Amino acid sequence: MSFDLKISNGSFIFSDDGTLKKVFNEDKLRQDVIKIILTPQGTLKLHPWYGSPINERAIGKVLPANLLDTEMSSSILFAINNLIKLQGLQIKDGQYTTPNELIGQVLNISVERSIYESRQYNIVIDILTKRGTTIRENFALTS
């Protein structure tokens, strides 16, 4: 089983005894999805393909609402497809992963502008894991 260090608001999370907390299975998958979407593509010098083009293609752009929603959804799907490829490479290289932490299919990507804050976009992503469970991740992006 693989794991990742638990992150919240860009910071590592520690246990009461001072050790770093870890995430596994569906929690790891949720964190992997959020990390790849929120990382601007090209910012990791050793892995320029990693991340999402959402900042470049949508955030801060003056576009019609329907086109902006489409650009954001497309950028999110692009990033998730790169994550699927990365998961395939991890398996090929012999890293043990569980079906709970692997993406089987992207079921839905919903992007809606907040009715309370015009610069905020509420995003919902539904993913079917290879185990057959559905996970939902909700988060907001502000331009």
Stockholm file with secondary structure:
# STOCKHOLM 1.0

chainA/1-143         MSFDLKISNGSFIFSDDGTLKKVFNEDKLRQDVIKIILTPQGTLKLHPWYGSPINERAIGKVLPANLLDTEMSSSILFAINNLIKLQGLQIKDGQYTTPNELIGQVLNISVERSIYESRQYNIVIDILTKRGTTIRENFALTS
#=GR chainA/1-143 SS CCCEECEETTEECBCTTSCBCEECHHHHHHHHHHHHHHSBTTCSTTCTTCSBTHHHHTTTCCCCHHHHHHHHHHHHHHHHHHHHHHHHHHHHTTCCCCGGGSEEEEEEEEEEECSSCTTEEEEEEEEEETTSCEEEEEEEEEC
#=GC SS_cons         CCCEECEETTEECBCTTSCBCEECHHHHHHHHHHHHHHSBTTCSTTCTTCSBTHHHHTTTCCCCHHHHHHHHHHHHHHHHHHHHHHHHHHHHTTCCCCGGGSEEEEEEEEEEECSSCTTEEEEEEEEEETTSCEEEEEEEEEC
//
